[in-house]
């Protein structure tokens, strides 16, 4: 059944003094152009990016008197990491939000990193692997040169001169190797002060955290793509081991993060197709990338004083 109202026209007429009317033309009703809705997700992404730039600049200015020297490399590393995820998601036509950066000016880092929101199960095993691993690899492409430059330009300061209420980032093995390579060894009895070097440390540390193979972290995605449901046993063992370590050592540095992981779900959900073959190259790449946590992570990342 057709609705005649859908085909109505507007009739223009001339009215003469004697009341006679003469139609002039039939005019189709004007079509009202609807404006496309504003993509609020992109506005939020841009706003949070600017806020995180200001947050990291403020931390750099307060600690090093070099806000841009800290902000620029930190944001470049974070942006490379998140755009690695985002661009590969677009390539595979997997729905994903733009990156949402997390400012935190009261923390030593000035940021809690960034996240991308996407519906689970929208990708198969191979797509999951590629999207997950693209972020850490892209971030390291920026972070490692930043660490090298920072190690070269860092200023050695005697530990005795470090204020008792100041904090120092504890170098993971990778950063120690970089300092040894470019400076011929870590200066004995010294700490290295550099906004750029600390920015590189942030990039290495955040990458290592993301590669922990649990739940919805990048490492959790990669491990699930490699082992499928067998990854659940690894995630459970890691959570139990982390809780045991914190209980026995009294080091509760990561208790909040661990609780968040447990609340979000420590076990990775299935993909759209868990049986798509990865191929030998992805298997080798995943096996090389996941152990990065052993050289980029440190259980006690921050120490107070020298």
Residue pairs with C-beta under 8 A, 6 or more apart in sequence:
8 29
9 26
9 27
9 28
9 29
10 26
10 27
10 28
10 29
11 23
11 26
11 27
12 23
12 24
12 25
12 26
12 27
13 21
13 22
13 23
13 24
14 21
14 22
14 24
15 21
16 22
41 97
41 98
42 98
44 100
45 97
45 98
45 99
45 100
45 101
48 100
48 101
48 102
48 103
49 75
49 79
49 99
49 101
51 101
51 103
52 75
52 78
52 101
52 102
52 103
52 110
52 111
52 114
53 71
53 75
54 103
54 105
55 103
55 104
55 105
55 110
55 111
56 70
56 71
56 74
56 75
56 103
56 109
56 110
56 111
57 67
57 68
57 70
57 71
57 110
58 67
58 105
58 110
59 67
59 70
59 105
59 107
59 108
59 109
59 110
60 66
60 67
60 68
60 69
60 70
60 71
60 110
60 195
60 199
61 67
63 70
63 195
63 198
64 70
64 193
64 194
64 195
64 198
66 195
69 195
69 196
69 199
70 110
70 195
70 196
70 198
70 199
71 110
72 199
73 142
73 146
73 150
73 196
73 199
73 200
73 203
74 109
74 110
74 111
74 199
74 202
74 203
76 142
76 146
77 139
77 142
77 143
77 146
77 199
77 200
77 202
77 203
77 206
78 101
78 111
78 113
78 114
78 139
78 203
78 206
79 99
80 138
80 139
80 141
80 142
81 114
81 135
81 136
81 138
81 139
81 206
81 207
81 210
82 99
82 101
82 114
82 116
82 135
83 99
83 138
84 134
84 135
84 136
84 137
84 138
84 139
85 96
85 99
85 116
85 131
85 132
85 134
85 135
86 96
86 98
86 99
86 116
87 134
88 130
88 131
88 134
89 95
89 96
89 116
89 118
89 131
90 96
92 123
92 127
92 130
92 131
94 118
94 122
94 123
94 127
94 131
95 118
95 119
95 122
96 116
96 117
96 118
97 116
97 117
97 118
98 116
99 114
99 115
99 116
100 114
100 115
100 116
100 117
101 111
101 113
101 114
102 111
102 112
102 113
102 114
102 115
103 110
103 111
103 112
104 110
104 111
104 112
108 167
108 169
108 302
109 202
111 202
113 206
113 210
120 269
121 269
121 270
121 271
121 272
122 272
123 131
123 271
123 272
124 271
124 272
124 273
124 274
124 276
125 225
125 228
125 271
125 273
125 274
125 275
125 276
125 278
126 225
126 276
126 277
126 278
126 279
126 282
127 271
128 221
128 224
128 225
128 271
129 221
129 222
129 225
129 226
129 278
129 282
129 286
130 282
131 221
132 218
132 221
132 222
132 225
133 218
133 222
133 285
133 286
133 289
135 210
135 218
136 207
136 210
136 211
136 218
136 289
136 292
137 289
139 203
139 206
139 207
140 203
140 204
140 207
140 292
142 203
143 200
143 203
143 204
143 207
144 178
144 200
146 196
146 199
146 200
146 203
147 174
147 175
147 178
147 197
147 200
147 201
147 203
147 204
148 178
148 182
148 200
149 196
149 200
150 194
150 195
150 196
150 197
150 198
150 199
150 200
151 175
151 178
151 179
151 182
151 183
151 192
151 194
151 197
152 182
152 183
153 194
153 196
153 197
154 192
154 193
154 194
154 196
154 197
155 192
155 193
155 194
156 187
156 190
156 191
156 192
156 193
157 190
157 191
157 192
157 193
158 189
158 190
159 189
159 190
159 191
159 306
160 189
160 306
161 306
162 168
162 191
162 305
162 306
163 305
164 304
164 305
165 304
165 305
166 304
166 305
167 302
167 303
167 304
167 305
168 191
168 302
168 303
168 304
168 305
168 306
169 198
169 201
169 202
169 205
169 301
169 302
170 298
170 300
170 301
170 302
170 303
171 179
171 201
171 298
172 204
172 205
172 208
172 295
172 296
172 297
172 298
173 294
173 295
173 296
174 204
174 295
174 296
175 200
175 201
175 204
176 186
177 295
179 185
179 186
179 192
180 186
186 192
191 306
204 296
205 296
205 297
205 298
205 301
207 292
207 296
208 292
208 293
208 296
208 297
209 217
209 257
209 297
210 217
210 218
210 219
211 217
211 218
211 219
211 222
211 289
211 290
211 292
211 293
211 296
212 219
212 220
212 238
212 293
212 297
213 219
213 220
213 222
213 223
213 231
213 234
213 235
213 238
213 290
214 220
214 235
214 238
214 239
214 261
214 266
215 235
215 261
215 264
215 265
215 266
215 267
215 268
216 261
216 264
216 265
216 268
217 261
219 290
219 293
220 231
220 235
220 268
221 268
222 286
222 289
222 290
223 231
223 234
223 235
223 268
223 286
223 290
224 231
224 268
224 271
225 271
225 278
225 282
225 286
226 278
226 283
226 286
226 287
227 234
228 274
229 270
229 274
231 268
232 267
232 268
235 266
235 267
235 268
236 266
236 267
239 258
239 261
239 262
239 266
242 254
242 258
243 258
245 251
245 299
246 252
246 254
246 255
246 258
249 299
251 299
251 300
253 299
253 300
253 301
253 302
254 299
278 286
